Amino acid sequence: MAYDKILLVGCGNMAGAMLDGWLAAGSPPSRFTIADPGLREPREGVETLTQIPESGDYDAILIGVKPQMLGDIAPSVTPLVGQGTVILSILAGVEVDVLQSHFPTAGGVVRVMPNLAVALGKSPLALAAGGLDDAGKDGILDLFRPLGTPEWIDESEFDLVTGLAGSGPAFVYRFIDSLAVGAADLGLEKDKALRLALAMVEGASALASQSPHNPGELARRVASPGGTTQAGLDVLDDGDAMRKLMEACLRAARDRSAEMAQEARSKG
């Protein structure tokens, strides 16, 4: 399926970043329609509406409102949903069966977990679906490939993957900031520390993504016994400090995602 006509219901930060990614990858603006009364940044050439249209023929409808608004907007979206329409949802915590209950006439529903790097075509995208056959799933992969690396997962993994791939950029940003602040605390000029930290992480990430070696092996290769890198790694590795910190961080994000899913289920 080509998904030639896509309606975005809500176009906030994440849905807007997805739209920017598709447009940057060469999708024509005429492919998209935005329905968002509060849109702050219209996209040139993209049809923009202040309310959900009463009629229309859409191959896919991307639901990008806040999760608690699903029950409010679903009755207005339903008349646009037919057997040839796939519902795409980026609503945190809203599971496939909840989406299917709101849009029972849809040809399929897909739960999507991206991050803001979709605007650069560099985001992982976790996908879980209901009602799609293999051909339908292949079409969804084609739709999302311009935004990064889409991957089908079991929905039981969604809360953990949300923490890793959805919330993960914030954890990386905090790490970068901590590197820069640490260097500044040790005497380096603040702006210079940040520039060097950003450049270092950009290069290390690019190398890790292209290397045949896993990140753990790359760290070992950078470190020489008794050298400066090993001295720093010894601090991170003492008592498995880094691993335990990341596990606790991901567990907190996973558990909050599960709580949000329970809240969404209780609201129907």
MARTINU-100976 format. One line per 4 residues: their letters; for each residue x, y, z of C-alpha. Coordinates in Angstrom, 3 decimals, always signed. Layout:
A	X:Y:Z  ...
***
This chain:
MAYD	+0.000:+0.000:+0.000  +1.378:+3.396:-0.983  -0.300:+5.588:+1.672  -0.698:+8.445:-0.767
KILL	-3.140:+10.420:+1.403  -2.317:+10.916:+5.067  -4.310:+12.942:+7.587  -2.538:+14.210:+10.703
VGCG	-4.982:+14.753:+13.560  -2.896:+16.997:+15.780  +0.515:+18.253:+14.699  +2.505:+18.980:+17.829
NMAG	+6.205:+18.431:+18.398  +6.364:+14.739:+17.519  +3.820:+14.590:+14.702  +5.335:+17.778:+13.302
AMLD	+8.818:+16.261:+13.398  +7.510:+13.199:+11.544  +5.929:+15.414:+8.915  +9.175:+17.367:+8.555
GWLA	+11.061:+14.102:+8.111  +8.753:+12.904:+5.353  +8.904:+16.250:+3.571  +12.699:+16.403:+3.865
AGSP	+12.902:+12.908:+2.385  +11.014:+14.084:-0.708  +7.356:+13.317:+0.000  +5.157:+15.895:-1.777
PSRF	+3.274:+18.268:+0.541  +0.065:+17.290:-1.256  +0.344:+13.863:+0.365  -0.576:+15.318:+3.764
TIAD	-3.455:+17.148:+5.422  -3.155:+18.617:+8.927  -6.167:+19.040:+11.214  -5.036:+21.110:+14.182
PGLR	-6.737:+24.251:+15.499  -3.626:+25.329:+17.404  -0.963:+24.713:+14.772  +1.870:+27.197:+15.244
EPRE	+4.043:+26.329:+12.256  +2.128:+25.596:+9.032  +4.157:+23.686:+6.422  +4.323:+25.211:+2.985
GVET	+2.096:+23.380:+0.515  +0.450:+21.168:+3.155  -3.313:+21.570:+3.456  -4.051:+22.816:+6.958
LTQI	-7.481:+22.684:+8.613  -8.622:+24.054:+11.949  -10.878:+21.069:+12.577  -11.176:+17.415:+11.593
PESG	-12.805:+17.239:+8.144  -16.308:+15.830:+7.901  -15.390:+13.738:+4.859  -12.342:+12.592:+2.970
DYDA	-10.570:+9.561:+1.567  -7.395:+8.842:+3.554  -5.079:+5.844:+3.371  -3.694:+6.565:+6.836
ILIG	-4.684:+8.767:+9.756  -1.951:+9.702:+12.216  -3.332:+10.433:+15.674  -1.004:+12.981:+17.265
VKPQ	-3.101:+14.570:+20.009  -2.505:+14.135:+23.734  -3.518:+10.627:+24.911  -6.312:+11.909:+27.130
MLGD	-7.965:+13.519:+24.091  -8.459:+10.246:+22.199  -12.011:+9.737:+23.433  -12.913:+13.290:+22.443
IAPS	-11.593:+13.185:+18.875  -12.420:+9.571:+17.986  -16.108:+10.228:+17.104  -15.040:+12.914:+14.619
VTPL	-12.341:+10.715:+13.078  -14.484:+7.575:+12.770  -16.496:+8.723:+9.703  -13.179:+9.027:+7.819
VGQG	-12.090:+5.478:+8.669  -12.833:+2.621:+6.302  -11.430:-0.823:+5.550  -8.736:+0.812:+3.455
TVIL	-7.646:+3.165:+6.243  -4.852:+2.447:+8.703  -4.800:+4.273:+12.030  -1.303:+5.313:+13.124
SILA	-0.987:+6.295:+16.786  +1.871:+8.006:+18.594  -0.176:+8.284:+21.800  +1.935:+7.245:+24.779
GVEV	+0.408:+4.351:+26.703  -2.520:+3.748:+24.323  -2.437:+0.086:+23.346  -3.522:-1.605:+20.132
DVLQ	-6.739:-3.047:+21.593  -7.784:+0.403:+22.845  -7.189:+1.847:+19.379  -9.198:-0.952:+17.796
SHFP	-12.091:-0.311:+20.182  -12.171:+3.352:+19.134  -11.762:+2.623:+15.407  -13.401:-0.764:+14.763
TAGG	-13.868:-0.134:+11.016  -10.166:+0.525:+10.359  -8.262:-1.797:+8.062  -5.553:-1.913:+10.716
VVRV	-4.069:+0.028:+13.615  -0.385:+0.661:+14.276  +1.119:+1.848:+17.518  +4.285:+3.853:+16.832
MPNL	+7.046:+4.979:+19.188  +9.419:+7.441:+17.474  +11.636:+10.163:+18.849  +12.315:+13.672:+17.579
AVAL	+15.198:+12.505:+15.386  +12.510:+11.513:+12.849  +12.948:+15.054:+11.512  +16.492:+14.048:+10.472
GKSP	+15.582:+10.538:+9.337  +17.580:+9.157:+12.279  +15.002:+7.817:+14.726  +14.330:+4.241:+15.776
LALA	+10.605:+3.573:+15.370  +9.055:+0.773:+17.388  +5.903:-0.617:+15.770  +3.099:-2.867:+17.008
AGGL	+0.031:-3.614:+14.909  -3.430:-5.076:+14.944  -5.345:-6.226:+11.872  -2.514:-6.037:+9.328
DDAG	-1.252:-8.935:+7.242  +2.392:-9.317:+6.175  +1.895:-7.176:+3.071  +0.287:-4.477:+5.186
KDGI	+3.195:-4.556:+7.608  +5.685:-4.288:+4.744  +3.835:-1.201:+3.531  +4.109:+0.359:+6.987
LDLF	+7.866:-0.278:+7.016  +8.154:+1.478:+3.661  +6.162:+4.414:+5.015  +8.417:+4.884:+8.029
RPLG	+11.849:+4.118:+6.553  +12.409:+7.765:+5.520  +12.162:+8.666:+9.221  +14.816:+6.259:+10.490
TPEW	+14.869:+2.584:+11.451  +11.388:+1.077:+11.882  +11.164:-2.269:+13.644  +8.226:-4.502:+14.526
IDES	+8.172:-5.566:+18.155  +5.799:-7.546:+20.317  +3.500:-5.136:+22.136  +4.556:-6.694:+25.446
EFDL	+7.967:-5.075:+24.816  +6.535:-1.650:+24.083  +6.927:-0.135:+27.551  +10.614:-1.038:+27.744
VTGL	+11.307:+0.053:+24.165  +9.539:+3.324:+24.937  +12.108:+3.920:+27.666  +15.019:+2.929:+25.445
AGSG	+14.163:+4.422:+22.057  +11.532:+7.033:+22.903  +12.880:+8.509:+26.142  +16.477:+7.520:+25.401
PAFV	+17.488:+10.742:+23.629  +16.822:+12.704:+26.830  +19.150:+10.359:+28.714  +21.854:+10.880:+26.095
YRFI	+21.364:+14.661:+26.254  +21.754:+14.539:+30.025  +24.962:+12.522:+29.610  +26.352:+15.066:+27.139
DSLA	+25.423:+17.910:+29.458  +27.051:+16.125:+32.397  +30.277:+15.646:+30.407  +30.379:+19.333:+29.560
VGAA	+29.485:+20.475:+33.093  +32.071:+18.114:+34.554  +34.763:+19.499:+32.279  +33.721:+23.055:+33.165
DLGL	+33.858:+22.218:+36.878  +37.415:+21.030:+36.337  +38.414:+24.327:+34.727  +37.493:+24.259:+31.028
EKDK	+35.573:+27.237:+29.661  +31.869:+26.295:+29.634  +31.045:+26.930:+25.963  +34.229:+25.215:+24.848
ALRL	+33.443:+22.188:+27.013  +30.009:+21.884:+25.445  +31.337:+22.184:+21.878  +33.944:+19.510:+22.518
ALAM	+31.438:+17.196:+24.236  +28.960:+17.519:+21.372  +31.624:+16.904:+18.717  +32.977:+13.918:+20.615
VEGA	+29.555:+12.276:+21.009  +28.651:+12.936:+17.377  +31.833:+11.263:+16.164  +31.655:+8.371:+18.624
SALA	+28.016:+7.678:+17.716  +28.762:+7.745:+13.988  +31.671:+5.356:+14.455  +29.650:+3.008:+16.664
SQSP	+26.829:+2.838:+14.095  +29.259:+1.905:+11.300  +31.723:-0.294:+13.150  +31.571:-4.107:+12.971
HNPG	+32.394:-4.096:+16.694  +29.823:-3.604:+19.431  +30.103:-0.539:+21.697  +31.564:-2.538:+24.558
ELAR	+34.374:-3.771:+22.335  +34.939:-0.268:+20.979  +35.375:+1.014:+24.533  +37.914:-1.717:+25.182
RVAS	+39.821:-0.815:+22.009  +40.006:+2.859:+22.951  +41.380:+2.067:+26.403  +45.021:+1.183:+26.931
PGGT	+45.983:-0.632:+30.142  +47.078:+1.938:+32.680  +46.091:+4.834:+30.391  +43.794:+7.831:+30.785
TQAG	+40.731:+6.203:+29.181  +41.019:+3.133:+31.372  +41.264:+5.339:+34.452  +37.934:+6.961:+33.547
LDVL	+36.291:+3.647:+32.636  +37.331:+2.239:+36.003  +35.169:+4.903:+37.650  +32.154:+4.101:+35.425
DDGD	+32.637:+0.352:+35.886  +33.209:+0.385:+39.644  +30.487:-1.796:+41.116  +28.779:-1.845:+37.701
AMRK	+27.795:+1.762:+38.433  +26.962:+2.740:+34.840  +25.021:-0.445:+34.072  +23.014:-0.198:+37.303
LMEA	+22.254:+3.477:+36.686  +20.986:+2.771:+33.156  +18.953:-0.216:+34.316  +17.272:+1.890:+37.008
CLRA	+16.666:+4.694:+34.530  +15.055:+2.378:+31.963  +13.031:+0.576:+34.628  +11.546:+3.888:+35.798
ARDR	+10.635:+4.896:+32.250  +9.244:+1.412:+31.470  +7.131:+1.345:+34.619  +5.724:+4.812:+33.956
SAEM	+4.815:+3.742:+30.408  +2.981:+0.729:+31.857  +1.142:+2.990:+34.294  +0.058:+5.252:+31.436
AQEA	-1.213:+2.218:+29.518  -3.274:+1.179:+32.527  -4.685:+4.700:+32.806  -5.622:+4.625:+29.105
RSKG	-7.323:+1.221:+29.480  -9.337:+2.429:+32.466  -10.645:+5.342:+30.385  -11.628:+2.998:+27.555
***
